[in-house]
Amino acid sequence: MNDELVKPTEIAIKDSKQMINGQVVRAAIFARSEIFEVTTINNESYYLIYYKNAFIYGDKVEGIEEGSFIDHAFQQGVVFESQHTIMSELLPKSSVTLPNKNKLFAQLQNQYDLQETAYIATTLDSFFTRDHIIKVVNKILSYFKRGGKYFKAFQVLQILTAFAPDLQSAKDRFNSLDFLSYKDFYKSSDWPSIQQKDPLYVERYCFEHRFNPEERNLLEDVLRQQDRLFELLLLWLEKAKREATVDTESLKLYTDIAAQFVSKEAWMLMLEQANINPFQQLSEAKSVIETLIQEGYYEQAALHLLDFIDDLPDNYDSILDSLWTNLNAAFIVSHLDDFILVIEQFPHNDQSQSEQKIRQLAVKLLEKHEVNTVHEKLTPIKTIFPQSEVIRDIDHMAGLTESPDRMMELGQYYAQFQQYDAAIDCFSWEMELHPQHATPVEHLSKMYQHKGMPEEAAAYQHILVELKKF
């Protein structure tokens, strides 16, 4: 239901030949990388890779290979689907230009240090062959080794072995005496020491093991130290959804962080999408809803509330009453099961106003359903408004459908509920049964007048005049 509150996130992809417009259908965050899956109007899938919020590369991909970086990111990363409120905040820009594929790695080396370039290369295995990426990483590895920077070379070697664990040449180098001391460093040192020497490794490792308390705490500390509060917020949203509970102190902390990036209403919706009831736990939630109502955004306010209608604080009665009074019947009908819970929540002091609303509901329901179905759908409301004349009329109509000799009466009820086509069917049936009777003809003329069809109304009026001559 919250999906109705979220607009799709669109992006334009430019290459040397054309502009492709698409919609982001999901996104994954994996350590410092972000991956966006985009579907075009032709149902083609494009994947865009970002590193530290900067666009790296993207292209059309017909199928994601199992075990590729993109596959791994969507399996093991923090994933948001298209209808998540955070999506528009995740995407840095509304358009990207695809870089020249042949010049990409040279450009990356000008923008990032070589260790980062090696890692970024391994995230692009859906666009470049495995051998090409291994060649790029090996060149960086050899560069460090030739320059005597063996620790840097080992860091790149770890990236290579993670990318291609079955590559024998990488295995042999990894286990060689040249790198033995560096292997021991990673095994025996504490996290702060490793973080100082190899922050990229620590962040990747802790992200992949973020559901372990020690690694998660370290990852959060890293993000705080670097003032990467938005990423911290994403991790918290993932955790909140997994656990479906949050403590008051944590909620307050991340509400303050969220305020730096999104509106109060957007934050409230993010909590809803994490299956957290903001109306029980977020003090600002009630004022957000009241503001929406004051500004006339009744449907928007209702969509926030409906998922939590059976778990609202007692002081929401006036809000529910206002929504019942002001929402149009078409919207209520489209969420009728939820609104049955709504109208059970508060006292109905103005019976005439409720009767008017029930009539509007009946009209909308009859536009889409047979009268017996409308009867069934209104039955729960009957228990709340047992004296409703509208529901009594619907009950009576349902009984008349089983009596072919009472079509005249049924047609009059349909006319009462502005269902002129159904009424015409009933009066036409009656006219065929009793061709000498003037009453069904008179009603048919009126129905066509109501439908704005003067020629048909005049034709039946002419028949009526002829019948009255006899």
C-alpha positions, -999 to 999 in steps of 0.1 A, spaced: 0 0 0 29 24 7 39 19 -29 12 44 -39 32 71 -20 64 65 -38 72 79 -73 94 58 -96 131 68 -98 139 76 -134 173 80 -150 186 89 -185 216 70 -198 237 86 -225 261 70 -248 278 81 -280 248 72 -302 216 76 -282 198 86 -250 181 58 -231 155 65 -206 148 40 -179 134 33 -144 155 21 -115 140 -12 -104 164 -20 -76 197 -9 -60 224 -26 -39 250 -11 -17 281 -32 -12 308 -16 9 319 15 -11 301 4 -42 265 11 -54 248 -9 -81 216 2 -99 195 -20 -121 176 0 -147 148 -12 -169 141 7 -202 108 11 -220 119 -18 -242 124 -41 -212 162 -40 -216 183 -42 -184 211 -18 -178 234 -19 -148 253 11 -134 282 8 -111 292 36 -87 322 38 -63 320 62 -34 290 79 -51 309 85 -84 297 68 -115 322 43 -128 307 23 -157 275 8 -170 259 -9 -199 232 -32 -211 235 -67 -197 212 -95 -209 218 -118 -180 238 -115 -148 262 -144 -144 261 -162 -111 290 -153 -90 297 -120 -107 301 -89 -86 266 -76 -95 251 -110 -85 270 -110 -53 260 -75 -44 223 -82 -49 226 -114 -29 248 -101 0 245 -63 -1 220 -39 13 192 -41 -13 164 -16 -19 136 -23 -44 122 3 -68 93 14 -45 115 23 -16 115 59 -5 153 60 -2 158 52 -39 157 88 -51 182 98 -24 206 69 -34 209 79 -70 234 109 -71 221 123 -105 192 118 -129 214 111 -158 248 94 -166 271 94 -196 287 60 -204 325 64 -206 346 51 -234 352 14 -225 386 13 -241 399 42 -220 382 34 -187 410 18 -167 435 45 -177 409 71 -165 404 52 -132 441 53 -125 440 91 -128 411 93 -103 418 67 -77 449 51 -61 460 19 -76 447 -4 -49 412 11 -53 416 9 -91 423 -29 -88 393 -33 -66 370 -13 -89 382 -34 -118 369 -65 -101 334 -50 -98 331 -47 -136 332 -84 -145 297 -81 -161 312 -57 -187 347 -70 -192 361 -105 -195 376 -122 -165 410 -124 -183 409 -87 -190 403 -78 -154 430 -102 -142 454 -86 -166 446 -51 -153 450 -62 -116 482 -81 -124 498 -50 -140 491 -30 -108 505 -59 -87 536 -60 -108 540 -22 -106 541 -23 -68 564 -53 -67 589 -37 -91 589 -6 -69 596 -26 -38 562 -19 -23 555 -54 -13 528 -46 13 509 -27 -14 515 -56 -38 501 -80 -12 470 -58 -7 463 -60 -44 471 -97 -44 443 -102 -18 419 -84 -41 430 -107 -70 426 -139 -50 392 -128 -38 381 -121 -74 397 -153 -89 401 -178 -61 408 -206 -86 437 -188 -103 467 -209 -96 493 -182 -103 476 -160 -77 475 -188 -52 512 -195 -57 522 -159 -51 499 -156 -21 516 -185 -4 551 -175 -14 578 -165 11 577 -129 -3 544 -123 13 545 -145 44 550 -116 69 521 -97 54 498 -127 57 508 -130 94 501 -93 99 465 -97 89 461 -128 111 478 -115 142 471 -77 143 441 -60 158 415 -42 137 427 -7 144 462 -16 132 448 -32 100 425 -3 95 455 21 96 474 1 69 445 -12 47 412 7 52 397 -8 20 402 -43 32 387 -36 66 357 -19 52 350 -47 27 356 -75 53 334 -58 79 306 -51 54 305 -87 43 304 -98 80 282 -69 92 257 -92 109 284 -101 135 284 -76 163 322 -70 164 325 -64 126 293 -43 126 305 -20 154 338 -15 136 321 -7 103 298 18 120 328 34 136 346 37 103 316 53 87 312 78 116 349 87 115 346 95 78 313 114 83 295 89 60 262 93 78 240 84 49 256 50 45 252 45 83 215 53 79 212 26 51 228 0 73 204 9 102 174 6 79 185 -28 68 190 -39 104 157 -25 115 138 -43 88 156 -76 96 148 -73 133 114 -55 130 121 -38 163 141 -7 173 150 7 207 140 43 216 176 56 218 185 41 184 154 55 168 161 90 181 197 89 169 188 78 134 159 101 132 183 130 138 206 116 111 177 111 87 167 148 92 199 158 74 188 140 42 151 135 40 118 151 50 99 140 81 72 124 60 99 105 39 115 92 71 82 81 85 76 62 53 110 46 55 101 33 89 68 20 76 87 2 48 109 -14 75 78 -27 92 82 -3 121 50 15 133 60 51 133 27 61 150 37 42 181 74 51 182 79 84 164 67 114 182 65 136 151 43 111 131 10 124 143 19 160 134 30 149 99 -4 133 94 -23 163 108 -4 186 85 -13 165 55 -50 166 65 -49 204 70 -34 208 36 -61 186 20 -39 156 13 -64 131 26 -54 102 5 -17 106 13 -25 107 50 -46 76 47 -20 56 28 4 62 57 -21 50 83 -38 20 67 -10 -5 72 -11 2 110 -48 9 114 -53 -18 141 -23 -6 161 -28 32 164 -27 52 196 -61 61 210 -56 98 202 -60 92 164 -98 90 165 -103 125 153 -79 119 124 -97 87 114 -130 106 116 -117 134 94 -104 109 68 -138 90 67 -156 123 62 -133 138 36 -120 110 15 -137 104 -18 -157 72 -22 -136 58 -50 -105 58 -28 -123 42 1 -137 15 -21 -102 7 -35 -91 1 1 -124 -11 15 -112 -39 37 -88 -15 55 -115 11 59 -138 -13 76 -111 -13 103 -109 25 102 -146 30 108 -146 5 136 -120 27 155 -141 58 162 -176 68 173 -200 80 146 -219 109 160 -232 123 127 -254 94 114 -267 115 84 -231 121 73 -222 85 76 -254 75 56 -243 99 28 -209 83 28 -223 48 26 -245 58 -3 -214 71 -21 -197 38 -15 -226 18 -28 -227 39 -60 -190 33 -66 -193 -4 -58 -223 -9 -81 -202 7 -110 -178 -22 -108 -197 -52 -93 -230 -71 -95 -254 -62 -67 -249 -95 -49 -212 -88 -47 -219 -53 -34 -242 -69 -8 -213 -91 4 -188 -62 5 -211 -40 25 -221 -67 50 -192 -58 75 -203 -22 74 -238 -33 82 -226 -45 116 -213 -10 123 -243 8 109 -272 -16 114 -298 11 108 -285 22 75 -313 26 49 -287 24 21 -275 -10 31 -312 -21 36 -319 -11 0 -288 -30 -12 -300 -61 7 -334 -57 -9 -319 -54 -43 -299 -86 -38 -332 -104 -31 -349 -89 -62 -323 -103 -86 -338 -137 -80 -373 -125 -90 -376 -119 -128 -412 -106 -123 -399 -77 -102 -375 -61 -126 -395 -29 -125 -388 -25 -88 -351 -35 -92 -347 -10 -120 -360 18 -97 -334 9 -71 -307 10 -97 -319 44 -108 -318 55 -72 -281 46 -71 -274 63 -105 -267 29 -123 -286 39 -154 -274 12 -177 -285 -15 -152 -318 3 -147 -323 4 -185 -318 -34 -187 -344 -39 -160 -370 -15 -176 -363 -30 -211 -371 -64 -197 -403 -51 -181 -412 -34 -214 -408 -67 -233 -430 -86 -208 -457 -59 -208 -455 -40 -241 -487 -21 -234 -477 -7 -201 -466 30 -202 -445 30 -169 -414 11 -181 -413 33 -212 -415 64 -192 -387 53 -170 -366 44 -200 -370 79 -214 -358 93 -180 -328 70 -179 -316 82 -213 -321 118 -202 -299 111 -172 -273 96 -195 -272 126 -217 -287 108 -247 -316 131 -258 -324 113 -291 -330 80 -273 -349 97 -246 -371 114 -273 -377 81 -290 -391 65 -259 -411 97 -252 -427 92 -286 -435 56 -278 -451 68 -246 -473 93 -264 -485 65 -288 -493 42 -259 -513 68 -242 -536 71 -272 -550 37 -265 
